[in-house]
């Protein structure tokens, strides 16, 4: 039989890859996902269960002294959070980009789930 990887397009399933299994039935494939979606494997036109593929936006964070620079792709709303008394507190907002001097401390960037993207949280960075 023929196995195919299908991706949900919003209006139906589209075949994106044919699978060529090894003799033991195993296979490997990769897909480039630019937004969250659902995928499934269909064998001889019989669909298998759907699997969610979650895609987070790319978050780039740089710090220099007291300046925090952030770039989010695609350009989505972002929130700058500061660690205060063992809790992350929002201190600033931006859209796609952020560059500003802030008080010394530990900061991170949170991009909330939006449309086709899941939530992304950067690693903490320190400002001195």
Secondary structure, 3 states (H helix, E strand, C coil): CCEEEEEECCCCEEEEEEECCCCCCCCCCCCCCCCCEEEEEEECCEECCCEEECCECEEEEEEECCEEEEEEECCCEEEEEEEECCEEEEEEEEECEEEEECCCEEEEEEECCECCEECEECCCEEEC
